[in-house]
Amino acid sequence: MFRTAGLGEATDANFDEVVLRSDLPVLVEFGADWCGPCRQIAPVLRAMAEEERGRLTIVQLDVDTSPGTAAAYGVLAAPTLMVFRGGEPVRSIVGTRPKRRLLQELEEVL
């Protein structure tokens, strides 16, 4: 199962509750066990989850076990990082980034 310690989990079943109804912006990493770049970005996301606690929620969604949500948002590559605010996607980033660059790219939507 695609999971990084310290990060929440979103699924097809709980996506509405965990992501769309969240009071905070939510960064969803759409990824999979077989995805090397997903493993590369895991420490970055773990650090961001700790540093941005109270300002941003970060969750992972396994595209293999929750394909409906991935398809609904047009996710074609892993990892895809998508920020949701107020129940709407406001930013999408495909691929990995160093933490500093990722934070810079997300600053306008947080």
PAZAPA-4460 file (N, C-alpha, C; in steps of 0.05 Angstrom, whole numbers, plus 32768, in hexadecimal, padded with zeros to 4 digits):
% residues 110
    n_x    n_y    n_z   ca_x   ca_y   ca_z    c_x    c_y    c_z   seq   type   mol
   8011   7FE8   8000   8000   8000   8000   8012   8019   8000     1      M     A
   800C   802B   7FEF   801A   8044   7FEC   8014   8056   8004     2      F     A
   8029   805A   8015   8024   8069   802D   803E   8073   8038     3      R     A
   803F   808C   8040   8057   8098   804D   804F   80A0   806A     4      T     A
   805F   8097   807D   8059   809E   8099   8057   80BC   809C     5      A     A
   8044   80C5   80AC   8041   80E1   80B1   802D   80EF   809E     6      G     A
   8025   80E1   8089   8012   80ED   8076   7FF7   80DF   8078     7      L     A
   7FE2   80ED   8074   7FC7   80E2   8074   7FC2   80D2   805B     8      G     A
   7FAC   80C4   805B   7FA5   80B4   8043   7F89   80BC   8039     9      E     A
   7F88   80BF   801F   7F6E   80C4   8012   7F69   80AC   8000    10      A     A
   7F4F   80A6   7FFD   7F46   8090   7FEC   7F2E   8099   7FDD    11      T     A
   7F25   8088   7FCA   7F0C   808E   7FBC   7EF5   8091   7FD1    12      D     A
   7EF6   8081   7FE6   7EE0   8080   7FF9   7EDF   8099   800B    13      A     A
   7EF7   80A3   8013   7EF7   80BA   8026   7F00   80D4   801A    14      N     A
   7F04   80D6   8000   7F0F   80EE   7FF4   7EFE   8107   7FF9    15      F     A
   7EE4   8104   7FF8   7ED2   811B   7FFD   7ED7   8126   8019    16      D     A
   7ED7   8114   802D   7EDA   811C   8049   7EF6   8127   804F    17      E     A
   7F0B   8118   8046   7F27   811F   804D   7F31   8137   803E    18      V     A
   7F2A   8139   8024   7F35   814E   8013   7F21   8165   800E    19      V     A
   7F0A   815E   8002   7EF8   8173   7FF9   7EEB   8183   800F    20      L     A
   7EE7   8177   8026   7EDA   8185   803D   7EEE   8190   8051    21      R     A
   7F07   818E   804C   7F1C   8197   805F   7F1B   81B6   8062    22      S     A
   7F1F   81BF   807A   7F20   81DC   807F   7F3B   81E7   8076    23      D     A
   7F4F   81D7   8075   7F6A   81DF   806C   7F6E   81D8   804E    24      L     A
   7F80   81E5   8041   7F88   81DB   8026   7F93   81BF   8029    25      P     A
   7F8F   81AE   8015   7F99   8193   8016   7FAA   818D   7FFD    26      V     A
   7FC2   8184   8002   7FD3   817B   7FEC   7FD0   815D   7FEA    27      L     A
   7FC7   8153   7FD3   7FC3   8137   7FCE   7FDA   812D   7FBC    28      V     A
   7FE8   8119   7FC6   7FFC   810C   7FB4   7FEF   80F4   7FA8    29      E     A
   7FEA   80F4   7F8E   7FE0   80DD   7F80   7FF8   80CD   7F78    30      F     A
   7FFB   80B5   7F83   8013   80A5   7F7E   800D   8087   7F80    31      G     A
   8022   8077   7F81   801F   805A   7F81   8039   804D   7F8C    32      A     A
   8036   8034   7F96   804D   8025   7FA0   8064   8023   7F8B    33      D     A
   805C   801F   7F72   8070   8019   7F5D   807E   8033   7F53    34      W     A
   8077   804A   7F5E   8080   8063   7F54   809A   806C   7F62    35      C     A
   80B0   806B   7F54   80CA   8074   7F5F   80CA   8091   7F67    36      G     A
   80C1   80A3   7F56   80C0   80BF   7F5E   80AE   80C5   7F76    37      P     A
   809A   80B4   7F7A   8088   80B7   7F92   8099   80B1   7FAB    38      C     A
   80AA   809D   7FAA   80BB   8097   7FC1   80D0   80AE   7FC5    39      R     A
   80D9   80BA   7FAF   80EC   80D0   7FB1   80E0   80E9   7FBF    40      Q     A
   80C7   80EF   7FB9   80BA   8107   7FC4   80AF   8102   7FE0    41      I     A
   80AD   80E9   7FE9   80A1   80E3   8003   80AE   80F2   801A    42      A     A
   80C9   80F4   801C   80D5   8103   8032   80CF   8121   8031    43      P     A
   80CD   812B   8019   80C6   8148   8016   80A9   814D   8020    44      V     A
   8097   813B   8019   807B   813E   8022   8079   813A   8040    45      L     A
   8087   8127   804B   8087   8122   8068   8091   813B   8077    46      R     A
   80A7   8147   806D   80B1   815F   807A   809D   8177   8078    47      A     A
   8091   8179   8060   807E   818F   805C   8066   818B   806E    48      M     A
   805C   8172   8071   8045   816D   8082   804A   8176   809F    49      A     A
   8063   8172   80A8   806A   817A   80C3   806C   8198   80C5    50      E     A
   807A   81A4   80B2   807F   81C1   80B3   8067   81D2   80AE    51      E     A
   8054   81C8   809D   803D   81D7   8096   8024   81CF   80A5    52      E     A
   8027   81BF   80BA   8010   81B6   80CA   8000   81CE   80D4    53      R     A
   7FE6   81CC   80D1   7FD5   81E3   80D9   7FCF   81F6   80C2    54      G     A
   7FDF   81F3   80AD   7FDC   8205   8095   7FD5   81F5   807C    55      R     A
   7FDF   81DB   807B   7FDB   81CA   8064   7FDA   81AD   806D    56      L     A
   7FC7   819E   8062   7FC5   8181   8067   7FD0   8173   804E    57      T     A
   7FE1   815F   8053   7FEC   814F   803C   7FE3   8132   803F    58      I     A
   7FD7   8128   8029   7FCD   810C   8029   7FD7   80FE   8010    59      V     A
   7FD8   80E4   8011   7FDF   80D4   7FF9   7FC7   80C5   7FF0    60      Q     A
   7FC5   80C1   7FD6   7FB0   80B1   7FCA   7FBD   809D   7FB7    61      L     A
   7FB9   8084   7FBC   7FC4   806F   7FAB   7FB3   806C   7F91    62      D     A
   7FBF   8073   7F7B   7FB0   8072   7F61   7FA7   8056   7F59    63      V     A
   7FB5   8042   7F64   7FAD   8026   7F5D   7F95   801D   7F6D    64      D     A
   7F93   8025   7F86   7F7D   801C   7F97   7F66   8030   7F97    65      T     A
   7F6A   8048   7F8E   7F55   805D   7F8C   7F55   806A   7F70    66      S     A
   7F51   805A   7F5B   7F53   8065   7F40   7F3C   8078   7F39    67      P     A
   7F26   8076   7F46   7F0F   8088   7F3F   7F16   80A5   7F44    68      G     A
   7F22   80AB   7F5B   7F29   80C7   7F61   7F3E   80D1   7F4E    69      T     A
   7F53   80C0   7F4A   7F68   80C8   7F37   7F5D   80CF   7F1C    70      A     A
   7F4B   80BE   7F12   7F3F   80C2   7EF8   7F2E   80DB   7EF8    71      A     A
   7F1F   80E0   7F0D   7F0D   80F7   7F0F   7F1C   8111   7F0D    72      A     A
   7F35   8112   7F16   7F45   812A   7F15   7F5A   812A   7EFF    73      Y     A
   7F58   8117   7EED   7F6A   8116   7ED5   7F86   8110   7EDB    74      G     A
   7F8C   8101   7EF0   7FA7   80FA   7EF8   7FB1   80E4   7EE5    75      V     A
   7FC6   80EA   7ED6   7FD1   80D7   7EC2   7FED   80CE   7EC9    76      L     A
   7FFA   80DC   7EDC   8016   80D6   7EE3   8019   80D6   7F01    77      A     A
   802C   80C6   7F0B   8032   80C6   7F27   8050   80CE   7F2B    78      A     A
   8055   80DF   7F3E   8042   80EC   7F50   8036   8105   7F43    79      P     A
   801D   8108   7F49   800F   8122   7F43   8008   812D   7F5E    80      T     A
   8010   8146   7F63   8009   8154   7F7C   7FF3   8168   7F75    81      L     A
   7FDD   8167   7F83   7FC6   8178   7F7D   7FBD   8185   7F97    82      M     A
   7FBB   81A0   7F97   7FB2   81AE   7FAF   7F94   81B5   7FAB    83      V     A
   7F85   81AE   7FC0   7F68   81B4   7FC1   7F64   81C8   7FD7    84      F     A
   7F54   81DC   7FD0   7F4C   81F1   7FE4   7F2E   81F6   7FE0    85      R     A
   7F1F   81F4   7FF6   7F03   81F8   7FF4   7EF5   81E4   7FE3    86      G     A
   7F00   81CC   7FE2   7EF4   81B6   7FD2   7EFA   81B7   7FB5    87      G     A
   7F0B   81C9   7FAC   7F12   81CC   7F8F   7F30   81C9   7F8B    88      E     A
   7F38   81BC   7F75   7F55   81BB   7F6F   7F5E   81D6   7F66    89      P     A
   7F74   81E0   7F72   7F7E   81FB   7F6B   7F9A   81FA   7F60    90      V     A
   7FA7   81E3   7F61   7FC3   81E2   7F57   7FCA   81C4   7F52    91      R     A
   7FD7   81BF   7F3C   7FE0   81A3   7F36   7FFD   81A4   7F2D    92      S     A
   800D   8192   7F38   8029   8190   7F32   802F   8173   7F2C    93      I     A
   803B   816D   7F15   8043   8152   7F0E   8061   814E   7F12    94      V     A
   8068   8139   7F20   8085   8133   7F24   808F   813C   7F3F    95      G     A
   80A8   8138   7F43   80B5   813E   7F5D   80C2   815A   7F5C    96      T     A
   80C6   8165   7F73   80D3   817F   7F76   80E2   817F   7F90    97      R     A
   80F8   818E   7F92   8104   8193   7FAC   80F1   81A2   7FBD    98      P     A
   80F3   819F   7FD7   80E0   81AB   7FE9   80DD   81CA   7FE5    99      K     A
   80F4   81D7   7FE3   80F3   81F4   7FE1   80E3   81FD   7FC8   100      R     A
   80E8   81F0   7FB2   80DA   81F7   7F99   80BD   81F0   7F9B   101      R     A
   80B6   81D9   7FA7   809B   81D1   7FAA   808B   81E5   7FBB   102      L     A
   8097   81EE   7FD1   808B   8202   7FE2   8087   821C   7FD3   103      L     A
   809A   8224   7FC3   8097   823C   7FB3   8080   823A   7F9F   104      Q     A
   807D   8223   7F92   8068   821F   7F7F   804C   821E   7F8C   105      E     A
   804C   8216   7FA5   8032   8214   7FB4   802A   822D   7FC3   106      L     A
   803D   823F   7FC7   8039   8256   7FD9   8020   8266   7FD1   107      E     A
   801B   826A   7FB7   8004   827A   7FAF   7FE9   826D   7FB4   108      E     A
   7FE8   8253   7FB9   7FCF   8246   7FBE   7FCA   823E   7FDB   109      V     A
   7FDE   8243   7FEB   7FDB   823C   8008   7FD1   8252   8018   110      L     A
***
